Amino acid sequence: MREPRRLARLHYSSVLAGLHSLLEGSEAAALGKHFEIDAERFAELEHALVRDTAFTRAVESVYSDVRECDIRLLGSTPAQDHETGLRMLYYLTRLLEPASVVETGVFDGFSSAFILKALRDNGHGHLYSIDLPARSPVGASTNQMFFDCLPTGRDPGWLVPQSLRDRWTLHVGTSRGLLEGVLEECGEIDLFFHDSLHTREMMLWEYQTAWPQISDGGLLVSDDVFWSRAFWAFAANSGLQRTIHSGLGVVRKPETVSPRSALAGRQAA
Ligand SMILES: C[S@@+](CC[C@H](N)C(=O)[O-])C[C@H]1O[C@@H](n2cnc3c(N)ncnc32)[C@H](O)[C@@H]1O
């Protein structure tokens, strides 16, 4: 019953993402395009994620109770994970060590949970999320998903474990209505994650609105980059290196060297 429904909902963007994944190298290699990371550090991060059985069990058990459907959150390889991109999101958040993260699009709360776990493992940082609750299917957003609306009586992020919620602020409403105010409230952010409405217009608007508020060395990460050409257009316009791995598009702002530290570096040399 479940598989035919999955097939019927297969969006062309999933087919493109699947084809693209055949060309993608390892996660470590993709992370290495933005961060200095060796095999030992990557293994450390991977263990911190996959060996945290309290986290995976907490998410799996609430999902099974509420959706009445069992999942294996993290498979033995990333290709077997319940959702692609969640591991990458965790690794990026660990490596960046952000103080402030803004996310658009929460729904059940998988991405929020992985970002919040990374912040907890880093020992600092706060996540500000914006979500228009999908009480019914939302076109260009949840309508191609296996479950296309929130479970009855549940709010966005319902599967985020209680133990991770102290670093989280959820704003309910549209991204158009709330994003500028949330960014203003944060001042500067280190990581922006888009996963709300995947129209070209909205994707570009969110990227362009968040970009000036992202700190030097900070990241813009977008889910579902194959829904439109928005991410390519934005990345080309920024002139910066972009990577696409596990369905996530990533652009990193250059780190500027402050005059003081450049001087210290020259004096030390
Ligand atoms: C693809 S789901 C997010 C999935 C989530 N990031 C995860 O990993 O579980 C998209 C979410 O964005 C919400 N959404 C759709 N349009 C929106 C808008 N204009 N502003 C804010 N949220 C929106 C949907 O209702 C839904 O909750």
The ligand as an SDF file (V2000), in Angstrom:
LIG
                    3D

 27 29  0  0  0  0  0  0  0  0999 V2000
    9.2440   20.1930    3.3740 C   0  0  0  0  0  0  0  0  0  0  0  0
    8.4400   20.6450    4.8390 S   0  0  0  0  0  0  0  0  0  0  0  0
    9.7870   20.9060    5.9650 C   0  0  0  0  0  0  0  0  0  0  0  0
   10.4360   19.6290    6.3870 C   0  0  0  0  0  0  0  0  0  0  0  0
   11.3720   19.7890    7.5500 C   0  0  0  0  0  0  0  0  0  0  0  0
   12.4440   20.7250    7.2580 N   0  0  0  0  0  0  0  0  0  0  0  0
   11.9190   18.4450    7.9700 C   0  0  0  0  0  0  0  0  0  0  0  0
   13.1060   18.1760    7.7310 O   0  0  0  0  0  0  0  0  0  0  0  0
   11.1650   17.6480    8.5450 O   0  0  0  0  0  0  0  0  0  0  0  0
    7.9720   22.2960    4.4820 C   0  0  0  0  0  0  0  0  0  0  0  0
    7.3550   23.0580    5.6340 C   0  0  0  0  0  0  0  0  0  0  0  0
    7.3010   24.4410    5.2670 O   0  0  0  0  0  0  0  0  0  0  0  0
    6.0100   24.9490    5.5500 C   0  0  0  0  0  0  0  0  0  0  0  0
    5.7270   26.0720    4.6540 N   0  0  0  0  0  0  0  0  0  0  0  0
    5.1740   26.0760    3.4350 C   0  0  0  0  0  0  0  0  0  0  0  0
    5.0690   27.3020    2.9320 N   0  0  0  0  0  0  0  0  0  0  0  0
    5.5870   28.1320    3.8780 C   0  0  0  0  0  0  0  0  0  0  0  0
    5.7740   29.5270    3.9690 C   0  0  0  0  0  0  0  0  0  0  0  0
    5.3980   30.3450    2.9900 N   0  0  0  0  0  0  0  0  0  0  0  0
    6.3610   30.0300    5.0670 N   0  0  0  0  0  0  0  0  0  0  0  0
    6.7470   29.2080    6.0790 C   0  0  0  0  0  0  0  0  0  0  0  0
    6.5920   27.8730    6.0610 N   0  0  0  0  0  0  0  0  0  0  0  0
    6.0200   27.3300    4.9700 C   0  0  0  0  0  0  0  0  0  0  0  0
    5.1010   23.7580    5.3110 C   0  0  0  0  0  0  0  0  0  0  0  0
    3.8340   23.9440    5.9030 O   0  0  0  0  0  0  0  0  0  0  0  0
    5.9280   22.6550    5.9430 C   0  0  0  0  0  0  0  0  0  0  0  0
    5.7190   22.6210    7.3200 O   0  0  0  0  0  0  0  0  0  0  0  0
  1  2  1  0
  2  3  1  0
  2 10  1  0
  3  4  1  0
  4  5  1  0
  5  6  1  0
  5  7  1  0
  7  8  2  0
  7  9  1  0
 10 11  1  0
 11 12  1  0
 11 26  1  0
 12 13  1  0
 13 14  1  0
 13 24  1  0
 14 15  1  0
 14 23  1  0
 15 16  2  0
 16 17  1  0
 17 18  1  0
 17 23  2  0
 18 19  1  0
 18 20  2  0
 20 21  1  0
 21 22  2  0
 22 23  1  0
 24 25  1  0
 24 26  1  0
 26 27  1  0
M  CHG  2   2   1   9  -1
M  END
$$$$
